[in-house]
Amino acid sequence: MDDAANLRSAGLRVTAARVAILEAVRAGDHLDTERITRDVRARVGHVSTQAVYDALRALTDAGLVRRIEPASSPARYEARVGDNHHHLACRSCGAVVDVDCVVGAAPCLRPADRHGFVVDEAEVVFWGVCPACQARGEEPAARTAAPGEPS
């Protein structure tokens, strides 16, 4: 199904900007809004930043894109939706890559105490240093231990 058909089937109006946003997210690799805006402007001309934010919100709500928010990073968007995958994030350069579910069927991980919640998804970000940064001899940025975590 093409992007226009995906928009229509999700009940969204088809616009050049929305199609360009979907194309940018699909062609990119966990892009932030700034990068998506640049890509969309290169494809269709002037589009306001607010229009891109609004469209990304609508596309996320419709399940056509996924928004992730790694700590200390702007929100990023990806086209891989509908599964329970996780992410690896580089502490040095900020690269983010997909990693399939940790173990078993969704939600992959189960909390020791669910506090009465019905858990249907787990969102996990593994942090480290990517191969490119390792090859350059880069070290991860210093981080502070989380409460209760050994320092």
DRENDREN-330210 format. One record per atom (N, C-alpha, C): residue number from 1; atom name; y, z, x. Coordinates in pm, whole numbers, plus 50000, padded with zeros to 5 digits. Example, Ala and Ser with C-alpha at 12.3 -4.5 7.8 and 13.67 -1.06 7.14 Angstrom:
// residues 2
> 1;N;49431;50780;51319
> 1;CA;49550;50780;51230
> 1;C;49670;50780;51320
> 2;N;49775;50708;51285
> 2;CA;49894;50714;51367
> 2;C;50003;50787;51290
//
This chain:
// residues 151
> 1;N;49883;50000;50084
> 1;CA;50000;50000;50000
> 1;C;50124;50000;50090
> 2;N;50223;49916;50057
> 2;CA;50344;49911;50140
> 2;C;50438;50027;50103
> 3;N;50544;50043;50183
> 3;CA;50635;50156;50164
> 3;C;50704;50154;50029
> 4;N;50746;50037;49982
> 4;CA;50811;50029;49851
> 4;C;50714;50074;49741
> 5;N;50590;50030;49749
> 5;CA;50489;50070;49650
> 5;C;50461;50220;49659
> 6;N;50459;50275;49780
> 6;CA;50441;50420;49797
> 6;C;50554;50497;49730
> 7;N;50677;50449;49748
> 7;CA;50792;50514;49685
> 7;C;50780;50509;49534
> 8;N;50751;50391;49480
> 8;CA;50737;50376;49335
> 8;C;50627;50464;49280
> 9;N;50512;50467;49347
> 9;CA;50400;50547;49297
> 9;C;50430;50697;49301
> 10;N;50523;50736;49388
> 10;CA;50564;50877;49395
> 10;C;50678;50907;49297
> 11;N;50720;50805;49221
> 11;CA;50827;50824;49124
> 11;C;50966;50822;49185
> 12;N;50978;50768;49306
> 12;CA;51107;50762;49374
> 12;C;51166;50622;49365
> 13;N;51298;50617;49360
> 13;CA;51368;50489;49359
> 13;C;51352;50424;49496
> 14;N;51330;50294;49495
> 14;CA;51315;50219;49620
> 14;C;51453;50176;49668
> 15;N;51490;50223;49787
> 15;CA;51616;50180;49849
> 15;C;51586;50136;49991
> 16;N;51675;50057;50047
> 16;CA;51657;50010;50185
> 16;C;51651;50130;50280
> 17;N;51735;50231;50255
> 17;CA;51736;50348;50344
> 17;C;51604;50424;50336
> 18;N;51550;50445;50217
> 18;CA;51423;50518;50205
> 18;C;51308;50442;50270
> 19;N;51306;50311;50252
> 19;CA;51202;50230;50317
> 19;C;51217;50242;50468
> 20;N;51340;50233;50519
> 20;CA;51364;50243;50663
> 20;C;51326;50381;50716
> 21;N;51351;50485;50638
> 21;CA;51313;50620;50680
> 21;C;51162;50631;50690
> 22;N;51091;50583;50589
> 22;CA;50944;50585;50596
> 22;C;50894;50507;50717
> 23;N;50952;50390;50743
> 23;CA;50912;50311;50859
> 23;C;50938;50386;50989
> 24;N;51055;50451;50999
> 24;CA;51089;50525;51120
> 24;C;50993;50642;51142
> 25;N;50963;50715;51036
> 25;CA;50871;50829;51049
> 25;C;50732;50779;51090
> 26;N;50686;50671;51028
> 26;CA;50552;50619;51061
> 26;C;50547;50564;51204
> 27;N;50654;50503;51249
> 27;CA;50656;50444;51383
> 27;C;50682;50549;51491
> 28;N;50742;50660;51452
> 28;CA;50780;50763;51549
> 28;C;50671;50863;51575
> 29;N;50708;50963;51651
> 29;CA;50613;51066;51688
> 29;C;50679;51202;51668
> 30;N;50667;51256;51547
> 30;CA;50726;51385;51514
> 30;C;50877;51385;51542
> 31;N;50946;51291;51480
> 31;CA;51089;51273;51503
> 31;C;51172;51377;51430
> 32;N;51287;51412;51490
> 32;CA;51381;51499;51421
> 32;C;51478;51413;51339
> 33;N;51559;51477;51258
> 33;CA;51648;51404;51168
> 33;C;51748;51317;51244
> 34;N;51796;51366;51356
> 34;CA;51892;51289;51436
> 34;C;51831;51156;51481
> 35;N;51711;51161;51531
> 35;CA;51643;51039;51577
> 35;C;51612;50946;51460
> 36;N;51568;51002;51348
> 36;CA;51540;50920;51231
> 36;C;51667;50851;51184
> 37;N;51778;50924;51183
> 37;CA;51906;50866;51141
> 37;C;51945;50749;51230
> 38;N;51930;50764;51361
> 38;CA;51961;50654;51454
> 38;C;51873;50533;51426
> 39;N;51743;50557;51405
> 39;CA;51650;50446;51378
> 39;C;51685;50375;51248
> 40;N;51718;50452;51145
> 40;CA;51752;50394;51014
> 40;C;51879;50312;51025
> 41;N;51979;50363;51095
> 41;CA;52104;50289;51112
> 41;C;52082;50159;51188
> 42;N;51991;50159;51283
> 42;CA;51960;50035;51357
> 42;C;51893;49933;51266
> 43;N;51823;49979;51164
> 43;CA;51751;49889;51073
> 43;C;51838;49839;50958
> 44;N;51920;49929;50900
> 44;CA;51991;49891;50777
> 44;C;52142;49906;50784
> 45;N;52196;49946;50897
> 45;CA;52341;49967;50905
> 45;C;52377;50111;50873
> 46;N;52499;50130;50827
> 46;CA;52547;50267;50807
> 46;C;52473;50338;50694
> 47;N;52424;50455;50726
> 47;CA;52366;50549;50630
> 47;C;52416;50686;50673
> 48;N;52466;50762;50578
> 48;CA;52519;50895;50614
> 48;C;52405;50988;50654
> 49;N;52438;51082;50739
> 49;CA;52340;51182;50780
> 49;C;52290;51259;50659
> 50;N;52381;51293;50567
> 50;CA;52341;51366;50447
> 50;C;52243;51286;50363
> 51;N;52262;51155;50355
> 51;CA;52169;51071;50279
> 51;C;52031;51074;50341
> 52;N;52023;51078;50474
> 52;CA;51895;51086;50542
> 52;C;51829;51221;50513
> 53;N;51907;51330;50522
> 53;CA;51852;51462;50489
> 53;C;51800;51465;50345
> 54;N;51879;51411;50252
> 54;CA;51838;51411;50111
> 54;C;51711;51329;50090
> 55;N;51703;51213;50154
> 55;CA;51585;51128;50140
> 55;C;51463;51194;50202
> 56;N;51480;51257;50318
> 56;CA;51367;51326;50381
> 56;C;51317;51439;50292
> 57;N;51407;51510;50228
> 57;CA;51366;51617;50137
> 57;C;51285;51558;50021
> 58;N;51334;51448;49962
> 58;CA;51264;51384;49851
> 58;C;51127;51331;49895
> 59;N;51121;51270;50013
> 59;CA;50995;51216;50064
> 59;C;50895;51328;50095
> 60;N;50946;51441;50145
> 60;CA;50860;51556;50172
> 60;C;50808;51614;50041
> 61;N;50899;51633;49945
> 61;CA;50859;51687;49814
> 61;C;50756;51597;49746
> 62;N;50766;51466;49767
> 62;CA;50674;51371;49705
> 62;C;50542;51360;49782
> 63;N;50534;51426;49899
> 63;CA;50411;51421;49977
> 63;C;50394;51296;50061
> 64;N;50503;51220;50080
> 64;CA;50493;51098;50160
> 64;C;50514;51124;50309
> 65;N;50584;51231;50342
> 65;CA;50600;51273;50481
> 65;C;50580;51425;50486
> 66;N;50555;51475;50605
> 66;CA;50538;51619;50625
> 66;C;50646;51668;50718
> 67;N;50705;51780;50683
> 67;CA;50807;51846;50766
> 67;C;50740;51960;50840
> 68;N;50760;51964;50970
> 68;CA;50711;52076;51050
> 68;C;50831;52138;51121
> 69;N;50821;52265;51149
> 69;CA;50931;52336;51214
> 69;C;50880;52422;51328
> 70;N;50849;52361;51443
> 70;CA;50808;52443;51557
> 70;C;50922;52537;51596
> 71;N;50888;52657;51638
> 71;CA;50988;52757;51676
> 71;C;51085;52700;51780
> 72;N;51211;52734;51767
> 72;CA;51316;52691;51860
> 72;C;51331;52540;51868
> 73;N;51296;52470;51762
> 73;CA;51304;52324;51758
> 73;C;51359;52284;51623
> 74;N;51434;52173;51618
> 74;CA;51477;52126;51486
> 74;C;51356;52080;51406
> 75;N;51372;52074;51276
> 75;CA;51264;52024;51190
> 75;C;51227;51884;51236
> 76;N;51100;51854;51227
> 76;CA;51048;51723;51264
> 76;C;50965;51670;51148
> 77;N;50949;51539;51145
> 77;CA;50880;51474;51034
> 77;C;50769;51384;51086
> 78;N;50661;51379;51008
> 78;CA;50548;51296;51044
> 78;C;50490;51233;50919
> 79;N;50418;51124;50939
> 79;CA;50358;51052;50828
> 79;C;50217;51100;50797
> 80;N;50160;51179;50883
> 80;CA;50023;51229;50860
> 80;C;50030;51342;50757
> 81;N;49991;51312;50637
> 81;CA;49996;51408;50528
> 81;C;49858;51418;50462
> 82;N;49840;51521;50383
> 82;CA;49718;51531;50303
> 82;C;49599;51588;50375
> 83;N;49615;51630;50498
> 83;CA;49505;51698;50567
> 83;C;49560;51828;50623
> 84;N;49476;51904;50685
> 84;CA;49517;52035;50734
> 84;C;49516;52036;50886
> 85;N;49586;51939;50947
> 85;CA;49589;51935;51092
> 85;C;49698;52030;51145
> 86;N;49693;52052;51275
> 86;CA;49786;52144;51341
> 86;C;49858;52069;51452
> 87;N;49929;52140;51537
> 87;CA;50010;52076;51640
> 87;C;50002;52148;51773
> 88;N;50016;52069;51879
> 88;CA;50035;52119;52015
> 88;C;50180;52088;52052
> 89;N;50251;52185;52106
> 89;CA;50391;52165;52142
> 89;C;50413;52202;52288
> 90;N;50488;52118;52358
> 90;CA;50517;52142;52499
> 90;C;50639;52233;52511
> 91;N;50625;52342;52582
> 91;CA;50737;52435;52603
> 91;C;50844;52376;52695
> 92;N;50807;52277;52774
> 92;CA;50901;52222;52870
> 92;C;50985;52109;52811
> 93;N;50921;52005;52758
> 93;CA;50996;51888;52708
> 93;C;51007;51881;52556
> 94;N;50931;51965;52486
> 94;CA;50938;51965;52340
> 94;C;50848;51866;52271
> 95;N;50766;51791;52345
> 95;CA;50676;51695;52283
> 95;C;50583;51768;52185
> 96;N;50552;51702;52075
> 96;CA;50460;51757;51975
> 96;C;50353;51653;51947
> 97;N;50228;51695;51946
> 97;CA;50117;51605;51914
> 97;C;50027;51672;51810
> 98;N;49956;51589;51736
> 98;CA;49863;51638;51635
> 98;C;49735;51686;51700
> 99;N;49675;51786;51639
> 99;CA;49542;51833;51676
> 99;C;49470;51860;51544
> 100;N;49347;51811;51537
> 100;CA;49272;51828;51413
> 100;C;49245;51975;51386
> 101;N;49200;52001;51266
> 101;CA;49174;52135;51218
> 101;C;49095;52215;51322
> 102;N;49129;52342;51334
> 102;CA;49070;52427;51437
> 102;C;48919;52437;51421
> 103;N;48872;52488;51309
> 103;CA;48728;52495;51280
> 103;C;48707;52485;51130
> 104;N;48603;52417;51089
> 104;CA;48564;52414;50949
> 104;C;48663;52346;50857
> 105;N;48643;52369;50729
> 105;CA;48726;52307;50625
> 105;C;48855;52386;50607
> 106;N;48954;52322;50546
> 106;CA;49083;52386;50520
> 106;C;49059;52517;50446
> 107;N;49127;52622;50479
> 107;CA;49243;52628;50565
> 107;C;49215;52653;50713
> 108;N;49097;52634;50761
> 108;CA;49060;52645;50903
> 108;C;49058;52788;50954
> 109;N;49165;52860;50931
> 109;CA;49174;52999;50976
> 109;C;49191;53086;50853
> 110;N;49134;53203;50858
> 110;CA;49145;53295;50745
> 110;C;49203;53426;50795
> 111;N;49306;53476;50727
> 111;CA;49364;53605;50769
> 111;C;49267;53720;50744
> 112;N;49275;53823;50826
> 112;CA;49188;53939;50810
> 112;C;49214;54006;50675
> 113;N;49339;54007;50631
> 113;CA;49375;54065;50501
> 113;C;49464;53965;50430
> 114;N;49417;53911;50318
> 114;CA;49493;53810;50244
> 114;C;49595;53870;50149
> 115;N;49596;54003;50135
> 115;CA;49693;54070;50048
> 115;C;49696;54011;49908
> 116;N;49582;53965;49860
> 116;CA;49572;53910;49726
> 116;C;49609;53763;49713
> 117;N;49652;53700;49822
> 117;CA;49689;53558;49818
> 117;C;49564;53472;49810
> 118;N;49575;53357;49746
> 118;CA;49473;53254;49753
> 118;C;49523;53157;49861
> 119;N;49457;53155;49973
> 119;CA;49502;53077;50088
> 119;C;49442;52937;50080
> 120;N;49528;52834;50089
> 120;CA;49480;52697;50082
> 120;C;49519;52614;50203
> 121;N;49597;52671;50293
> 121;CA;49639;52595;50410
> 121;C;49676;52692;50522
> 122;N;49654;52650;50646
> 122;CA;49698;52725;50763
> 122;C;49783;52631;50848
> 123;N;49896;52676;50893
> 123;CA;49981;52595;50980
> 123;C;49988;52663;51115
> 124;N;49936;52594;51216
> 124;CA;49924;52652;51349
> 124;C;49994;52561;51449
> 125;N;50070;52622;51539
> 125;CA;50129;52548;51651
> 125;C;50079;52613;51778
> 126;N;50009;52535;51860
> 126;CA;49965;52581;51991
> 126;C;50075;52542;52090
> 127;N;50113;52632;52177
> 127;CA;50219;52607;52275
> 127;C;50162;52601;52415
> 128;N;50218;52514;52497
> 128;CA;50175;52501;52635
> 128;C;50263;52401;52707
> 129;N;50211;52339;52810
> 129;CA;50284;52238;52887
> 129;C;50203;52109;52882
> 130;N;50267;51999;52842
> 130;CA;50198;51871;52825
> 130;C;50161;51812;52963
> 131;N;50069;51716;52964
> 131;CA;50027;51656;53091
> 131;C;50141;51592;53170
> 132;N;50237;51527;53102
> 132;CA;50347;51462;53175
> 132;C;50432;51567;53248
> 133;N;50460;51678;53182
> 133;CA;50540;51784;53245
> 133;C;50462;51851;53358
> 134;N;50330;51868;53338
> 134;CA;50247;51925;53443
> 134;C;50252;51836;53567
> 135;N;50245;51704;53547
> 135;CA;50247;51609;53659
> 135;C;50379;51616;53735
> 136;N;50488;51650;53664
> 136;CA;50618;51664;53729
> 136;C;50636;51803;53789
> 137;N;50535;51888;53774
> 137;CA;50542;52023;53829
> 137;C;50629;52117;53747
> 138;N;50659;52078;53623
> 138;CA;50743;52163;53540
> 138;C;50665;52280;53486
> 139;N;50734;52389;53474
> 139;CA;50674;52512;53422
> 139;C;50728;52535;53281
> 140;N;50654;52608;53201
> 140;CA;50706;52637;53067
> 140;C;50831;52721;53075
> 141;N;50919;52702;52978
> 141;CA;51039;52785;52970
> 141;C;50994;52929;52951
> 142;N;51069;53022;53006
> 142;CA;51034;53163;52989
> 142;C;51034;53198;52842
> 143;N;50942;53280;52801
> 143;CA;50937;53319;52662
> 143;C;50923;53470;52654
> 144;N;50966;53522;52544
> 144;CA;50958;53664;52519
> 144;C;50833;53691;52437
> 145;N;50762;53796;52471
> 145;CA;50642;53832;52395
> 145;C;50680;53872;52254
> 146;N;50598;53832;52159
> 146;CA;50618;53869;52019
> 146;C;50587;54017;52003
> 147;N;50642;54081;51899
> 147;CA;50613;54222;51877
> 147;C;50461;54246;51870
> 148;N;50414;54346;51942
> 148;CA;50272;54379;51942
> 148;C;50190;54295;52038
> 149;N;50251;54194;52100
> 149;CA;50181;54108;52194
> 149;C;50202;54162;52335
> 150;N;50098;54161;52419
> 150;CA;50118;54208;52558
> 150;C;50221;54121;52629
> 151;N;50306;54180;52711
> 151;CA;50408;54101;52781
> 151;C;50364;54063;52919
//
